[in-house]
Amino acid sequence: MVLRSDVAVRSRFECSDSLVNRIQEMCFQTESNNLHGVPTDCPQRDERQGWLNDLTVRAEEAVYNFEMARFFGKYAQDIADTQGKSSGAIKDTAPYLMCGKAPADPVCSSYLNLPWLIYEHYGIKSILQRFYPGLARWTKYLQDSAENGIVRWGYYGDWASPITESDKSSYGAGAVSKNTPIALMSTGFLYYNQKLLEKIALITGKASESEKWGRAAQRTKLALNREFYNKEKGYYATGSQGANVFMLYLGVVLEEERERVLKNLEKDIKAHRVHLTTGNICTKYLPEVLADNGRIDLAYALVTQTTYPSWGYMLSKGATTAWERWEYVDHGWQLEMASHDHPMYATISAWFYKYLLGIQPLEAGFGTFQVRPYFPIGLKWARGNVHTVRGMIEVSWEKKDICRDGQKQLIQVEIKVPFNSKCSFSLSEAEGEIMADGEIGSRVMELDSGVHNISIFLPQNR
């Protein structure tokens, strides 16, 4: 019997790689199992409550897979109900039933993410206006707790990374990272909040507050680079995947240092035989940053890895839902974290929609949206859809064996743009020739509502 809150299924994704399809099914089922009035972190033990730290990264995957506007709007109020009237601090769990820390860990940016995702995906501006005061008070609480710009406290950080990367003496069955400092994660989320509030304040007509948040974010950025960047070695903190990828994701890295940090990130992934070393937070950002910076094949290799630690490893052990830890736990000292139905590692599902299909909103409610698909080596086709408030977006692409001049890979893309929307199509590859609807196209094109057929000729076989 399937029992969950009756949120409609919003989207569909499938591709030529059966492993990826199984990962998507695993992620979808994990999220479905944890929607019970609140987004529970697991459905099978006394921790089945709404934990805000996991939700920070999990929320986007949920929004892509299900219709979450009312569910997350209600849950944002649950979070607000935990907020201190004078301090502005929120709790780790909502509703708060004496389980979880108070104040919440600084990684709990889910309080800001929920209204933002509702605005971004459904176009509901009033949700930002309603919650802005509380979001600002939580961020000010973090800001005021900083020492010389650095938030030095926190409980979880990049939680539950592979056991080789964890401090075995820490609480939570040794789930605290020993290589990605909590202070870096906590301060990084202060910066994340400040940048998001800069946008929210501007959208809701608070121009002076937007400027204030922008200035605060700049100060936090300077503090992060001062405290954690090793200019001699070209990496952050210990050089862990989590530390480097989080700073890259946030845009904290100075432009002139960006390629050095990327190369160190790539080097570390390869040193671990193309395996990740990240925990519940930074695992979401790792494939996104790699794809955004021209390393789609490395990202895809990570995602489709089948040995520990990986989603494929979970499947090889019989998993039908995602685990709380990368390890297969059924006995021993880690039994405290033996959940085999935990959405925090289901975040990869959003990557399939955002990168393999390339669908991302550019304006609230998908008034304008992006289609920027990626074509990793080894993947022959992908297709799917996302139901928006303006109608269904559909994207499919396929690599064809017939190549022009015998030299170039042909990729056929079909995009269905719903009525009253516009699509900004762009090519993720560095080079390529484009034919759009029978005419010569360009690397960036604006497409009106309707069905569009695009042929891409890449300079090499992919």
C-alpha positions in Angstrom: 0.0 0.0 0.0 1.4 3.4 -1.0 0.6 6.0 1.6 1.7 9.6 1.4 0.4 13.2 1.1 -1.5 13.4 -2.2 0.9 15.6 -4.1 0.6 15.1 -7.9 3.5 13.6 -9.8 4.9 16.5 -11.8 7.5 15.2 -14.1 9.1 12.2 -15.9 12.7 11.4 -16.8 14.2 8.4 -18.7 17.3 7.8 -20.7 19.3 5.1 -22.5 21.2 4.1 -19.4 19.3 1.6 -17.3 21.4 2.4 -14.3 20.4 6.1 -14.4 16.8 5.1 -14.8 17.1 2.9 -11.7 18.7 5.7 -9.8 15.9 8.0 -10.8 13.3 5.5 -9.7 15.1 5.0 -6.4 15.2 8.8 -5.8 11.5 9.2 -6.7 10.4 6.4 -4.4 12.5 7.7 -1.5 10.9 11.2 -1.8 7.4 9.7 -2.2 7.9 7.6 1.0 8.7 10.7 3.0 5.8 13.1 2.3 3.5 12.8 5.3 2.2 16.3 6.0 5.8 17.2 6.7 8.9 16.2 4.6 10.2 13.4 6.9 13.8 12.4 6.8 12.9 8.7 7.0 9.6 6.8 7.4 10.7 4.0 9.6 12.0 5.1 13.0 11.8 7.8 15.7 13.6 10.3 13.5 10.6 10.5 11.1 10.3 14.2 11.5 10.9 17.2 9.3 14.7 17.8 9.5 15.7 21.2 7.9 19.4 20.4 7.2 18.6 17.6 4.7 15.8 19.6 3.2 18.2 22.4 2.2 19.4 20.2 -0.7 16.5 17.8 -1.0 13.8 20.5 -1.7 14.8 21.1 -5.4 14.6 17.4 -6.2 11.1 17.2 -4.6 9.9 20.2 -6.6 11.0 18.7 -9.9 9.3 15.4 -9.1 6.1 16.5 -7.4 3.7 19.4 -7.3 4.9 20.9 -4.0 3.6 24.5 -3.9 0.9 23.9 -1.2 2.9 21.3 0.7 6.0 23.4 0.9 4.0 26.6 1.5 2.5 24.9 4.6 5.8 23.6 5.7 7.5 27.0 5.5 4.9 28.1 8.0 5.8 25.1 10.2 9.4 26.3 10.2 8.3 29.9 10.9 6.4 28.6 13.9 9.6 27.4 15.5 11.3 30.8 15.1 12.2 32.7 18.3 10.3 36.0 18.6 13.3 37.9 19.9 16.3 35.9 18.7 15.2 35.0 15.1 16.7 31.6 15.5 14.8 28.6 14.1 14.9 24.9 15.2 16.5 21.9 13.4 13.1 20.2 13.1 9.6 21.5 12.4 7.2 21.1 14.0 9.6 21.1 16.9 9.0 18.2 19.3 12.2 18.3 21.3 14.1 16.4 18.7 17.0 18.2 17.0 19.1 21.2 18.0 18.0 24.6 19.0 19.1 26.9 17.4 19.2 25.1 14.1 22.4 24.3 12.3 23.5 27.1 10.0 23.1 24.7 7.0 19.3 24.9 7.4 18.8 27.3 4.5 15.7 25.2 3.6 13.8 28.0 5.4 14.8 30.3 2.5 14.8 27.7 -0.2 11.1 26.7 0.2 9.6 30.2 -0.5 12.2 30.7 -3.2 11.4 27.5 -5.0 7.7 28.1 -4.8 8.3 31.5 -6.4 10.7 30.2 -9.0 8.7 27.2 -10.1 5.1 28.4 -9.6 5.4 32.2 -9.9 3.8 32.9 -6.5 5.4 36.2 -5.5 3.3 36.6 -2.3 5.1 33.7 -0.7 8.3 35.8 -0.7 6.5 38.8 0.7 4.9 36.7 3.4 8.1 35.0 4.7 10.7 37.7 4.0 10.7 39.2 7.6 11.4 35.7 9.1 14.0 34.8 6.5 15.8 38.0 7.2 15.7 37.5 11.0 17.2 34.0 10.7 20.0 35.2 8.5 20.7 38.2 10.8 20.9 35.7 13.7 23.6 33.8 11.8 25.3 37.1 10.8 25.4 38.3 14.4 26.9 35.0 15.6 29.9 35.3 13.3 33.3 36.1 14.6 35.3 38.2 12.2 32.9 37.3 9.5 33.1 33.5 10.1 30.3 31.4 11.7 32.4 29.0 13.7 29.6 26.9 15.2 27.4 24.1 13.8 26.5 20.5 14.4 26.3 18.7 11.1 28.1 20.5 8.2 28.5 18.2 5.2 27.0 15.3 7.1 27.5 11.6 6.6 30.3 11.6 4.0 31.9 8.2 3.3 33.3 6.7 6.5 36.9 7.3 5.4 36.2 11.0 5.3 34.3 11.1 8.7 35.4 11.7 12.2 34.6 8.3 13.8 34.7 9.8 17.3 32.0 12.3 16.5 28.3 11.9 17.5 25.8 10.5 15.0 27.7 7.3 14.5 30.7 9.2 13.3 29.0 11.3 10.6 30.8 14.6 11.0 33.2 15.3 8.2 36.9 15.4 9.2 38.0 17.1 6.0 35.3 19.7 5.3 35.2 22.1 8.2 31.9 22.9 9.8 32.9 26.6 10.0 33.3 26.6 6.2 29.9 25.1 5.7 28.2 27.3 8.2 29.7 30.5 6.8 29.1 29.4 3.3 25.4 29.1 4.1 25.4 32.6 5.7 26.7 33.8 2.3 24.1 31.7 0.5 21.3 33.3 2.6 22.6 36.8 2.1 22.8 36.4 -1.7 19.3 34.9 -1.8 17.9 37.7 0.4 19.5 40.2 -1.9 17.3 38.8 -4.7 14.2 38.4 -2.6 14.3 41.9 -1.3 14.7 43.4 -4.8 11.8 41.3 -6.1 9.5 42.4 -3.2 10.3 46.1 -3.7 12.9 46.6 -0.9 15.7 48.0 -3.0 17.7 49.5 0.0 17.5 46.2 1.9 18.7 44.4 -1.3 21.7 46.6 -1.4 22.3 46.0 2.3 22.3 42.2 1.8 24.6 42.5 -1.2 27.1 44.4 0.9 26.9 41.9 3.7 27.4 39.0 1.2 30.5 40.7 -0.1 32.0 41.0 3.4 31.3 37.3 4.0 32.9 36.4 0.7 36.0 38.2 1.7 36.0 36.4 5.1 35.6 33.0 3.5 38.6 33.6 1.2 40.7 35.1 3.9 40.0 32.2 6.3 39.9 29.2 4.1 41.6 29.8 0.7 45.2 28.4 0.4 46.6 30.5 -2.4 49.8 28.6 -2.5 48.1 25.3 -3.1 45.0 26.5 -4.9 42.3 24.9 -2.7 40.0 25.6 0.2 40.6 24.3 3.8 42.0 20.8 3.5 41.4 20.6 -0.3 38.5 18.2 0.2 35.9 17.7 -2.6 33.3 19.2 -0.3 35.3 22.4 0.6 36.3 23.1 -3.0 32.9 22.3 -4.6 30.9 24.3 -2.1 33.0 27.5 -2.6 32.8 27.0 -6.4 29.0 26.5 -6.2 28.5 29.7 -4.2 30.7 31.8 -6.5 33.1 32.7 -3.7 36.2 31.7 -5.7 38.0 34.6 -7.3 37.8 34.4 -11.1 41.6 34.3 -11.4 41.8 31.3 -9.0 38.8 29.4 -10.4 40.6 27.1 -12.8 43.2 26.1 -10.1 40.4 25.1 -7.7 38.6 23.2 -10.4 41.7 21.3 -11.3 42.3 20.4 -7.7 38.7 19.2 -7.4 39.1 17.1 -10.5 42.5 15.7 -9.3 40.9 14.6 -6.0 38.0 12.9 -7.7 40.4 11.0 -9.9 42.7 10.2 -7.0 39.7 8.4 -5.4 39.3 6.4 -8.7 36.3 8.6 -9.8 34.4 8.4 -6.5 32.9 11.2 -4.5 33.9 11.9 -0.9 31.1 14.3 -0.1 28.2 14.2 2.4 24.5 15.1 2.4 25.0 18.7 1.4 27.9 18.9 -1.1 26.9 15.7 -3.0 24.2 17.8 -4.6 26.6 20.5 -5.7 29.4 18.2 -7.0 27.9 17.1 -10.4 26.3 20.5 -10.9 29.6 22.3 -10.6 31.4 19.8 -12.8 28.8 20.1 -15.6 28.8 23.9 -15.3 32.5 24.0 -15.7 33.0 21.8 -18.8 33.4 18.5 -17.0 30.2 16.8 -17.9 31.9 13.4 -18.6 33.5 13.4 -15.2 30.2 14.3 -13.6 28.4 11.5 -15.5 31.1 9.0 -14.5 30.6 9.9 -10.8 26.8 9.6 -11.1 27.0 6.2 -12.8 29.7 4.7 -10.6 28.7 1.3 -9.3 31.3 0.6 -6.5 31.3 2.2 -3.0 30.5 5.0 -2.4 27.9 5.6 -5.1 24.2 5.3 -5.9 25.0 2.3 -8.1 26.6 0.6 -5.0 23.3 1.1 -3.1 21.4 -0.6 -6.0 24.0 -3.4 -6.1 23.1 -4.2 -2.5 19.4 -4.5 -3.3 18.3 -0.9 -2.5 15.0 0.3 -3.8 15.3 3.6 -1.9 18.3 5.8 -1.0 20.3 5.3 2.2 21.2 7.6 5.0 24.9 6.6 4.7 27.0 5.6 1.7 27.8 2.4 3.7 25.5 -0.6 3.7 24.6 -0.6 7.4 22.7 -3.5 8.9 24.8 -4.1 12.1 27.7 -2.8 14.2 28.6 0.6 15.6 27.0 2.5 12.7 23.5 1.0 13.4 22.3 4.3 14.8 22.3 5.5 11.2 20.9 2.4 9.4 18.0 4.1 7.6 17.7 2.7 4.1 15.0 5.2 3.1 16.5 8.7 3.4 15.9 11.4 0.7 19.1 13.4 1.4 21.0 11.4 -1.2 18.0 11.5 -3.6 19.1 15.0 -4.6 20.8 13.7 -7.8 17.3 13.4 -9.3 17.2 17.2 -9.9 20.4 16.9 -11.9 18.8 14.7 -14.4 16.1 17.3 -15.2 18.4 20.4 -14.9 21.4 19.0 -16.8 20.7 15.9 -18.8 17.5 17.5 -20.1 18.7 21.0 -19.4 15.3 22.4 -18.0 15.6 25.2 -15.6 13.3 28.3 -14.9 14.8 31.7 -15.8 11.7 33.7 -14.8 9.1 33.0 -12.1 6.7 30.3 -13.0 8.7 29.3 -16.1 7.5 32.4 -18.0 11.0 32.1 -19.6 12.9 28.8 -19.1 16.2 27.5 -20.2 16.8 24.3 -22.1 20.6 23.6 -22.0 21.0 19.8 -22.3 24.3 18.0 -21.8 25.4 15.0 -23.8 27.9 12.9 -21.8 29.9 10.2 -23.5 28.0 6.9 -23.0 24.5 8.3 -23.0 22.7 7.8 -26.3 19.4 9.5 -25.5 17.3 11.2 -22.8 13.7 12.4 -22.7 11.3 13.8 -20.2 8.9 16.5 -19.2 8.1 19.0 -16.4 4.6 20.2 -15.8 4.5 23.9 -15.1 1.7 26.4 -14.3 1.9 27.4 -18.0 1.7 23.8 -19.4 4.0 20.9 -20.1 7.6 21.4 -21.1 8.9 18.4 -23.0 12.5 17.8 -24.1 14.0 14.8 -25.9 17.4 14.3 -27.5 19.1 11.4 -29.3 22.5 10.9 -30.8 22.2 9.6 -34.4 24.6 7.3 -36.2 24.3 9.3 -39.5 27.0 12.0 -39.4 27.4 14.9 -41.8 30.6 14.6 -43.8 31.4 11.5 -41.9 33.1 13.6 -39.3 30.5 15.0 -36.9 28.1 13.6 -34.4 24.5 14.5 -35.1 22.2 15.1 -32.1 18.5 15.6 -32.7 16.7 17.7 -30.1 12.9 18.2 -29.8 11.5 20.8 -27.5 7.8 21.5 -26.8 7.3 25.0 -25.4 4.0 25.6 -23.7 1.6 28.4 -24.5 2.6 31.8 -23.1 6.1 30.7 -22.4 9.5 31.4 -24.0 12.4 29.0 -24.1 16.0 30.1 -24.1 17.9 27.2 -25.8 21.7 27.1 -25.6 24.3 24.6 -26.5 26.4 23.2 -23.6 29.2 22.0 -25.8 32.1 24.3 -26.6 31.6 24.0 -30.3 28.9 22.9 -32.7 26.8 23.8 -35.7 23.0 24.2 -35.3 20.0 23.8 -37.5 16.7 24.9 -35.9 13.4 24.2 -37.6 15.0 23.9 -41.0 17.1 27.1 -40.7 20.6 27.9 -39.5 20.6 28.5 -35.8 23.0 29.9 -33.2 24.4 28.7 -29.9 21.8 30.7 -28.0 18.2 31.0 -29.4 14.9 32.2 -28.2 12.0 29.8 -29.0 8.3 30.7 -28.8 5.5 28.3 -27.8 5.2 25.3 -30.1 7.3 22.3 -31.1 10.9 22.9 -32.2 13.3 20.5 -33.9 17.0 21.2 -33.5 19.9 19.4 -35.2 23.3 19.8 -33.5 26.5 18.8 -35.3 29.3 18.3 -32.8 32.9 18.3 -34.0 33.6 14.9 -32.4 31.8 11.7 -31.6 30.2 11.9 -28.2 
